[in-house]
Amino acid sequence: MTSLFLLILNMSVTASYVALAVMLARIPLRRAPKIFSYLLWLAVAIRLVIPVSFTSSFSILRLVQPQADKTDTGSMVFVPQDIGMMKNPVVDTGIRGISRIVNTSFPAAKPLASVNPMQIVVWIGSAVWIAGVAVLLLYSIFSYLKMRASVRTATLVKDNLFETDRIATPFVFGFLKPKIYVPTGLSEQELSCVLLHEQTHIRRRDYLIKPLAYLTLIVHWFNPLMWLSYALMSKDMEMSCDEQVMSKMGDRMKGSYSQTLLSLSVSRSGLSTGSPLAFGESHIKSRIQNVLAYRKASSWTVAVSAVVIAAVVMGCTANPKPILESPQLSSQPSAQSDYLGYRLDLLLKNKTPYIGSASKVGGLISGLPRPEGLESNGIELQTTAQPYGLTIRYIKNDSAMGIHEGTINTEALYYRNSILLFSLIDNVDRVTYSIADHTGQNAGATDRFTFTREQAEKLLGGDVRQYSADEESLRQLIDRTQKL
């Protein structure tokens, strides 16, 4: 259950960013036919339903790409599946400030505790999620049965049109054979407007789309952005339907159609249930304003809107390609970014919550000063179980630089570099340096130095991650390490 909940949570976070992109895209499309705004919500639906996607260099989600995203899974990973087992729980929302706030609120594991507190938090979250889904499903079923009971005595007028005095506004009801139900006493003009509107819904299969959208909303009920998205999607659905009716009826019927909307409007009460498609129960004021302002779109407007829709949907449904950083980056440091041998620009660029992000870790190491007489020999990441570790391998190729004769300066550099790494990699617990002697003097011996986060924080008097906010903070940390 917890694994499913975390999967849904990651999908919901991804869909939230897509929803925000869609809401922004609706702004320049406000004068375009509403069918385009309606189609935009397809991108959100895809993200809410399908956990994996293809990768592309053209992805809007690159702006909030989680640094530890496992691109080989095809999914966006903001909350790791093993977060309940982490000693120091870390999530990556894609926005550094939000990630820091969230991560500092998590309970840390206690050394002698039998259960990780975060594991309990995840289990409680899963239970609350399941309970919410069950409550909303039961409410929807109850509302559907209540609505079916209210139209059971409706009188057939013709075809799939029924009339009853037990409803206040017309609506489409039914999944396999949708029927149009109208209240008694409608004038011929009102009935004409209603029929065109509801028949458009039926032709477009909106009577299926809206309940399916609501079922998806139930699964992601904990996300307020999804409730807002559902409301805006419903609004775009109704407005686009109104516009299609107006295109058939002509501008001369704007007044009559608006009057029909107003006379059949009813206030919505209670929670939304995803059905039925009620003629006068959704965004009446905005719909009337849209009808009165309706003008048939030019072919140029339609063409541009179609291009925008295609670009936004493609950009929102594609996962960003990983940004591969070379550990052996050799570009010359600038005067501003180089500080006592540390490449501040590289360090901040490759800051990561996860030790498992090899490209980011490699980028960090390339921004640290390297001990003289040693050459890099790769890195090793320990990510399968805590404590999470990083091993940096060097080869000793200069007989003049003895590891032991040498001294404090060399070991001090290891320690300083480790402190920087503890600051910039949120969940690394220990850093080990492995120096293989290839000079032939010590029979291929290997020296190892290990430094732990606990040592660093004891020495610095607090959490060293607080120094990774910006270049100025990193300079302060480097200055402190120089005095150790």
C-alpha positions as CSV (number, residue, x, y, z in Angstrom):
1,M,0.0,0.0,0.0
2,T,2.8,2.4,0.8
3,S,4.6,1.7,-2.5
4,L,1.4,2.5,-4.4
5,F,0.8,5.7,-2.3
6,L,4.4,6.9,-3.1
7,L,3.9,6.1,-6.8
8,I,0.6,8.2,-6.8
9,L,2.4,10.9,-4.8
10,N,5.1,11.2,-7.4
11,M,2.6,11.3,-10.2
12,S,0.6,13.9,-8.4
13,V,3.6,16.2,-7.9
14,T,4.5,15.8,-11.6
15,A,0.9,16.6,-12.6
16,S,0.9,19.7,-10.3
17,Y,3.7,21.2,-12.3
18,V,2.0,20.3,-15.6
19,A,-1.3,21.8,-14.2
20,L,0.5,25.1,-13.5
21,A,2.0,25.1,-17.0
22,V,-1.5,24.5,-18.4
23,M,-3.0,27.3,-16.3
24,L,-0.3,29.7,-17.6
25,A,-0.9,28.5,-21.2
26,R,-4.6,29.3,-20.9
27,I,-3.8,33.0,-20.4
28,P,-2.6,33.7,-24.0
29,L,-5.4,31.4,-25.2
30,R,-8.2,33.4,-23.5
31,R,-9.4,34.8,-26.8
32,A,-9.0,31.6,-28.7
33,P,-11.8,29.0,-29.0
34,K,-12.3,27.3,-25.6
35,I,-11.9,23.9,-27.2
36,F,-8.1,24.5,-27.2
37,S,-8.1,25.3,-23.5
38,Y,-10.2,22.1,-23.0
39,L,-7.7,20.0,-24.9
40,L,-4.8,21.3,-22.8
41,W,-6.0,19.4,-19.8
42,L,-5.2,16.2,-21.6
43,A,-1.6,16.7,-20.5
44,V,-2.6,16.8,-16.9
45,A,-4.7,13.7,-17.3
46,I,-1.8,11.7,-18.9
47,R,0.4,12.6,-15.9
48,L,-2.2,11.6,-13.4
49,V,-2.9,8.2,-15.0
50,I,0.3,7.1,-16.6
51,P,3.4,6.9,-14.3
52,V,6.0,6.6,-17.1
53,S,6.7,8.6,-20.2
54,F,9.2,9.1,-22.9
55,T,12.2,11.5,-22.6
56,S,12.8,14.5,-24.8
57,S,15.1,17.5,-24.8
58,F,11.9,19.6,-25.3
59,S,10.3,19.1,-21.9
60,I,8.8,21.8,-19.7
61,L,9.6,19.7,-16.7
62,R,13.3,20.3,-17.2
63,L,12.7,23.5,-15.1
64,V,11.8,21.3,-12.1
65,Q,13.7,18.2,-12.9
66,P,14.5,16.2,-9.7
67,Q,18.3,15.7,-9.5
68,A,18.1,12.1,-8.5
69,D,15.5,11.1,-11.2
70,K,16.1,7.6,-12.5
71,T,15.6,8.2,-16.1
72,D,15.8,4.5,-17.0
73,T,12.5,3.9,-15.2
74,G,10.7,6.5,-17.4
75,S,9.2,8.2,-14.3
76,M,9.7,11.4,-12.5
77,V,10.9,10.6,-9.0
78,F,10.4,13.4,-6.4
79,V,9.8,11.2,-3.4
80,P,12.1,8.1,-3.3
81,Q,10.4,4.7,-2.7
82,D,12.7,4.0,0.2
83,I,12.1,7.2,2.0
84,G,10.6,5.3,5.0
85,M,14.0,3.6,5.5
86,M,16.2,6.6,5.2
87,K,18.2,7.8,8.2
88,N,17.9,11.4,6.9
89,P,14.8,11.5,4.7
90,V,15.2,13.6,1.6
91,V,12.8,14.5,-1.1
92,D,13.5,16.7,-4.2
93,T,10.5,18.8,-5.3
94,G,12.5,20.3,-8.1
95,I,12.5,23.7,-6.3
96,R,15.4,24.1,-3.9
97,G,13.7,26.3,-1.4
98,I,10.6,24.1,-1.1
99,S,12.8,20.9,-0.9
100,R,14.8,22.4,2.0
101,I,11.6,23.4,3.9
102,V,10.1,19.9,3.4
103,N,13.2,18.0,4.3
104,T,13.8,19.9,7.5
105,S,10.3,19.0,8.7
106,F,10.9,15.3,8.4
107,P,11.7,13.3,11.6
108,A,15.2,11.8,11.7
109,A,15.8,8.2,12.6
110,K,16.9,7.5,16.1
111,P,19.9,5.2,16.6
112,L,18.3,2.6,18.9
113,A,14.7,2.9,17.6
114,S,13.2,-0.3,16.3
115,V,11.1,1.6,13.7
116,N,12.1,4.6,11.6
117,P,9.7,7.4,12.4
118,M,9.5,8.3,8.7
119,Q,8.2,4.8,8.0
120,I,5.3,5.5,10.3
121,V,4.6,8.8,8.6
122,V,4.5,7.1,5.2
123,W,2.2,4.4,6.5
124,I,-0.2,6.9,8.1
125,G,-0.2,8.9,4.9
126,S,-1.1,5.8,2.9
127,A,-3.9,4.9,5.3
128,V,-5.4,8.5,5.1
129,W,-5.1,8.4,1.3
130,I,-7.0,5.1,1.1
131,A,-9.6,6.3,3.5
132,G,-10.2,9.5,1.4
133,V,-10.5,7.5,-1.8
134,A,-13.1,5.2,-0.1
135,V,-15.2,8.1,1.3
136,L,-15.3,10.0,-2.0
137,L,-16.1,6.8,-4.0
138,L,-19.0,6.0,-1.6
139,Y,-20.3,9.6,-1.8
140,S,-20.2,9.5,-5.6
141,I,-22.0,6.2,-5.8
142,F,-24.7,7.5,-3.3
143,S,-25.1,10.7,-5.4
144,Y,-25.4,8.6,-8.6
145,L,-28.1,6.4,-7.1
146,K,-30.0,9.4,-5.8
147,M,-29.9,11.0,-9.2
148,R,-31.1,7.9,-10.9
149,A,-34.0,7.6,-8.5
150,S,-35.0,11.2,-9.2
151,V,-35.4,10.5,-13.0
152,R,-36.9,7.1,-12.8
153,T,-40.4,8.4,-13.4
154,A,-39.4,10.8,-16.2
155,T,-41.6,10.8,-19.3
156,L,-40.2,10.0,-22.8
157,V,-40.7,13.0,-25.2
158,K,-38.8,11.7,-28.2
159,D,-35.7,9.8,-29.0
160,N,-33.4,10.1,-25.9
161,L,-35.2,13.2,-24.5
162,F,-37.0,12.8,-21.2
163,E,-39.0,15.3,-19.2
164,T,-39.6,15.3,-15.4
165,D,-40.7,17.8,-12.7
166,R,-38.2,16.4,-10.2
167,I,-35.2,18.3,-11.6
168,A,-34.3,22.0,-11.8
169,T,-31.9,22.1,-14.7
170,P,-31.4,19.9,-17.8
171,F,-28.6,17.3,-17.8
172,V,-27.2,14.3,-19.6
173,F,-27.3,11.1,-17.6
174,G,-26.1,7.6,-18.3
175,F,-22.9,5.9,-19.5
176,L,-23.8,3.3,-22.1
177,K,-27.0,5.0,-23.5
178,P,-26.9,8.6,-22.4
179,K,-30.2,10.3,-22.1
180,I,-31.2,14.0,-21.9
181,Y,-33.4,15.0,-19.0
182,V,-35.2,18.4,-18.9
183,P,-37.5,20.0,-16.4
184,T,-41.1,20.4,-17.3
185,G,-42.3,23.8,-18.6
186,L,-39.5,24.7,-21.0
187,S,-40.4,27.0,-23.8
188,E,-39.7,25.9,-27.4
189,Q,-36.7,28.3,-27.6
190,E,-35.2,27.1,-24.3
191,L,-35.6,23.5,-25.3
192,S,-33.9,24.2,-28.6
193,C,-30.9,25.7,-26.9
194,V,-30.7,22.9,-24.3
195,L,-30.9,20.1,-26.9
196,L,-28.1,21.6,-29.0
197,H,-25.9,21.9,-25.9
198,E,-26.5,18.5,-24.5
199,Q,-26.3,16.8,-27.9
200,T,-22.9,18.4,-28.4
201,H,-21.8,16.9,-25.1
202,I,-23.0,13.5,-26.2
203,R,-21.3,13.7,-29.6
204,R,-18.0,14.6,-27.9
205,R,-18.3,11.9,-25.3
206,D,-18.1,14.4,-22.5
207,Y,-20.6,12.3,-20.5
208,L,-17.8,9.7,-20.2
209,I,-14.8,12.1,-20.0
210,K,-16.1,14.0,-17.0
211,P,-16.8,11.0,-14.8
212,L,-13.4,9.5,-15.7
213,A,-11.8,12.8,-14.8
214,Y,-13.6,12.7,-11.5
215,L,-12.4,9.2,-10.8
216,T,-8.9,10.3,-11.4
217,L,-9.4,13.3,-9.1
218,I,-10.6,10.8,-6.4
219,V,-7.3,9.0,-6.6
220,H,-5.4,12.3,-6.2
221,W,-7.9,13.9,-3.8
222,F,-5.1,15.1,-1.4
223,N,-3.8,17.5,-4.0
224,P,-5.6,20.9,-4.0
225,L,-4.2,21.8,-7.4
226,M,-6.1,18.8,-8.9
227,W,-9.4,20.1,-7.5
228,L,-8.7,23.4,-9.1
229,S,-7.7,21.8,-12.4
230,Y,-10.9,19.7,-12.4
231,A,-13.0,22.9,-11.9
232,L,-11.2,24.7,-14.7
233,M,-11.4,21.7,-17.0
234,S,-15.2,21.5,-16.4
235,K,-15.5,25.3,-17.1
236,D,-13.5,24.9,-20.4
237,M,-15.7,21.9,-21.3
238,E,-18.9,23.9,-20.9
239,M,-17.6,27.0,-22.6
240,S,-16.3,25.1,-25.6
241,C,-19.7,23.3,-25.8
242,D,-21.5,26.7,-25.6
243,E,-19.3,28.0,-28.4
244,Q,-20.1,25.1,-30.7
245,V,-23.8,25.7,-30.1
246,M,-23.3,29.4,-31.0
247,S,-21.5,28.5,-34.2
248,K,-24.6,26.6,-35.3
249,M,-27.2,29.1,-34.0
250,G,-25.5,32.3,-35.1
251,D,-24.8,35.6,-33.4
252,R,-28.5,36.6,-33.4
253,M,-29.2,33.9,-30.8
254,K,-26.7,35.1,-28.2
255,G,-29.3,36.9,-26.2
256,S,-31.7,33.9,-26.2
257,Y,-29.0,31.4,-25.3
258,S,-27.7,33.6,-22.5
259,Q,-31.3,34.1,-21.1
260,T,-31.8,30.3,-21.2
261,L,-28.5,29.8,-19.3
262,L,-29.6,32.4,-16.7
263,S,-33.2,31.1,-16.3
264,L,-32.0,27.4,-15.9
265,S,-29.1,28.2,-13.6
266,V,-29.0,26.5,-10.2
267,S,-26.6,26.8,-7.3
268,R,-24.3,23.8,-6.8
269,S,-24.4,22.3,-3.4
270,G,-22.2,19.7,-1.8
271,L,-19.1,18.0,-3.3
272,S,-18.8,17.5,-7.0
273,T,-19.4,13.9,-8.1
274,G,-18.3,14.1,-11.7
275,S,-21.7,13.7,-13.1
276,P,-24.1,14.6,-14.6
277,L,-23.4,17.2,-17.3
278,A,-25.9,19.7,-16.0
279,F,-26.8,22.6,-18.3
280,G,-27.2,25.3,-15.7
281,E,-24.9,24.2,-12.8
282,S,-21.5,25.3,-13.8
283,H,-19.8,28.8,-14.0
284,I,-23.0,30.5,-15.3
285,K,-21.6,34.1,-15.1
286,S,-18.4,33.3,-17.0
287,R,-20.3,31.3,-19.6
288,I,-22.8,34.1,-20.3
289,Q,-20.0,36.6,-20.6
290,N,-18.2,34.2,-23.0
291,V,-21.3,33.7,-25.1
292,L,-22.0,37.4,-25.4
293,A,-18.3,38.0,-26.4
294,Y,-18.2,35.1,-28.8
295,R,-16.8,35.7,-32.3
296,K,-16.0,33.1,-34.8
297,A,-12.2,32.6,-34.7
298,S,-10.1,33.3,-37.8
299,S,-8.2,30.6,-39.5
300,W,-5.0,32.3,-38.3
301,T,-6.1,32.2,-34.7
302,V,-7.0,28.5,-35.0
303,A,-3.7,27.6,-36.6
304,V,-1.6,29.5,-33.9
305,S,-3.7,28.0,-31.1
306,A,-3.2,24.5,-32.5
307,V,0.5,24.9,-32.6
308,V,0.6,26.2,-29.0
309,I,-1.6,23.3,-27.8
310,A,0.6,20.7,-29.6
311,A,3.8,22.3,-28.1
312,V,2.4,22.5,-24.5
313,V,1.0,19.0,-24.5
314,M,4.2,17.6,-25.9
315,G,6.4,19.5,-23.5
316,C,4.2,18.6,-20.5
317,T,4.0,14.8,-21.3
318,A,7.7,14.3,-22.0
319,N,10.2,13.6,-19.3
320,P,13.4,15.7,-19.4
321,K,16.5,14.1,-20.7
322,P,19.2,13.7,-18.0
323,I,21.8,16.4,-17.8
324,L,25.1,14.5,-17.9
325,E,27.9,16.2,-16.2
326,S,31.5,15.1,-16.8
327,P,33.5,14.5,-13.7
328,Q,36.6,15.5,-15.5
329,L,35.4,18.9,-16.5
330,S,38.5,20.9,-17.4
331,S,37.2,24.4,-18.2
332,Q,39.1,27.3,-16.7
333,P,37.6,28.7,-13.6
334,S,36.5,32.3,-13.6
335,A,37.8,34.8,-11.1
336,Q,34.3,35.1,-9.6
337,S,33.6,31.4,-9.2
338,D,37.1,30.1,-8.1
339,Y,37.6,30.5,-4.4
340,L,40.7,29.0,-2.8
341,G,40.7,26.3,-5.4
342,Y,37.0,25.6,-5.1
343,R,34.8,26.0,-8.2
344,L,31.7,27.6,-6.5
345,D,29.7,27.6,-9.7
346,L,30.2,23.9,-10.3
347,L,29.5,23.1,-6.7
348,L,26.2,24.9,-6.6
349,K,25.2,23.6,-10.0
350,N,25.7,20.0,-9.0
351,K,24.2,20.3,-5.5
352,T,22.0,17.2,-5.0
353,P,19.8,15.7,-2.3
354,Y,20.9,12.1,-3.3
355,I,24.2,10.3,-3.3
356,G,22.7,8.1,-6.0
357,S,22.9,10.8,-8.6
358,A,26.3,9.8,-10.1
359,S,26.5,12.7,-12.6
360,K,25.9,15.3,-9.9
361,V,28.4,13.7,-7.5
362,G,31.0,13.6,-10.3
363,G,30.3,17.3,-11.0
364,L,30.8,18.1,-7.4
365,I,34.2,16.3,-7.2
366,S,35.3,18.2,-10.3
367,G,34.7,21.4,-8.5
368,L,36.9,20.5,-5.5
369,P,40.7,21.0,-5.4
370,R,42.6,17.7,-6.1
371,P,45.6,16.7,-4.0
372,E,48.9,17.2,-5.8
373,G,50.6,14.1,-7.1
374,L,47.4,12.2,-7.4
375,E,45.2,11.5,-10.4
376,S,41.5,10.6,-10.3
377,N,40.5,6.9,-10.6
378,G,36.7,7.1,-10.5
379,I,34.1,7.1,-7.7
380,E,32.0,4.4,-6.0
381,L,28.5,5.1,-4.6
382,Q,27.1,3.1,-1.7
383,T,23.3,3.5,-2.0
384,T,21.8,0.1,-1.3
385,A,21.6,0.6,2.5
386,Q,22.5,3.1,5.2
387,P,24.9,4.5,6.0
388,Y,25.1,5.9,2.4
389,G,28.7,6.5,1.3
390,L,30.9,7.9,-1.4
391,T,34.4,6.5,-2.2
392,I,36.7,8.7,-4.2
393,R,39.6,6.8,-5.7
394,Y,43.0,8.3,-6.5
395,I,46.2,6.9,-7.9
396,K,49.5,8.1,-6.4
397,N,51.8,8.8,-9.4
398,D,54.4,11.0,-7.8
399,S,57.0,9.4,-5.5
400,A,57.8,12.8,-4.0
401,M,54.3,13.0,-2.5
402,G,54.2,10.5,0.3
403,I,50.9,9.7,1.8
404,H,52.2,9.3,5.2
405,E,55.2,11.6,5.1
406,G,53.1,14.2,4.0
407,T,51.5,15.2,5.7
408,I,49.0,17.1,7.4
409,N,48.2,19.4,4.5
410,T,47.1,16.5,2.3
411,E,44.9,14.9,4.9
412,A,43.5,18.4,5.8
413,L,42.4,18.8,2.2
414,Y,40.6,15.5,2.3
415,Y,38.8,16.6,5.4
416,R,37.9,20.0,4.0
417,N,36.6,18.5,0.7
418,S,34.5,16.0,2.8
419,I,32.9,18.8,4.7
420,L,32.0,20.5,1.4
421,L,30.5,17.3,0.1
422,F,28.5,16.8,3.3
423,S,27.1,20.2,2.7
424,L,26.2,19.7,-0.9
425,I,24.9,16.1,-0.9
426,D,22.1,16.0,1.6
427,N,22.0,12.2,2.4
428,V,25.6,11.1,2.2
429,D,26.8,9.8,5.6
430,R,30.5,9.1,5.0
431,V,33.2,10.0,2.5
432,T,36.1,7.7,1.9
433,Y,39.3,8.4,0.0
434,S,41.1,5.4,-1.5
435,I,44.7,6.2,-2.7
436,A,46.4,3.4,-4.6
437,D,50.2,3.6,-4.7
438,H,51.4,2.9,-8.3
439,T,54.9,4.3,-7.8
440,G,56.3,0.8,-7.1
441,Q,57.7,1.8,-3.7
442,N,55.1,0.3,-1.5
443,A,54.1,-2.9,-3.4
444,G,50.8,-1.4,-4.7
445,A,49.5,-0.6,-1.2
446,T,46.3,1.3,-0.8
447,D,45.6,3.9,1.9
448,R,42.1,4.8,2.9
449,F,40.7,7.8,4.9
450,T,37.1,7.9,6.0
451,F,35.3,10.9,7.3
452,T,31.7,10.9,8.6
453,R,28.9,13.5,8.6
454,E,28.8,13.1,12.4
455,Q,32.5,14.2,12.6
456,A,31.9,17.1,10.4
457,E,28.9,18.4,12.2
458,K,30.5,18.0,15.6
459,L,33.5,19.9,14.4
460,L,31.4,22.7,12.8
461,G,28.9,22.8,15.6
462,G,25.8,22.1,13.5
463,D,24.3,20.9,10.2
464,V,26.7,21.8,7.4
465,R,23.9,21.6,4.8
466,Q,22.9,25.1,5.8
467,Y,26.0,26.5,4.0
468,S,25.0,25.3,0.5
469,A,22.4,28.0,-0.1
470,D,24.5,30.3,-2.3
471,E,28.1,31.2,-3.1
472,E,28.5,33.5,-0.1
473,S,27.5,30.7,2.3
474,L,29.9,28.3,0.6
475,R,32.7,30.9,1.0
476,Q,31.9,31.1,4.7
477,L,32.1,27.3,5.0
478,I,35.4,27.2,3.1
479,D,36.8,29.9,5.4
480,R,35.8,27.9,8.4
481,T,37.4,24.7,7.1
482,Q,40.7,26.6,6.4
483,K,40.9,27.4,10.1
484,L,40.4,23.8,11.3
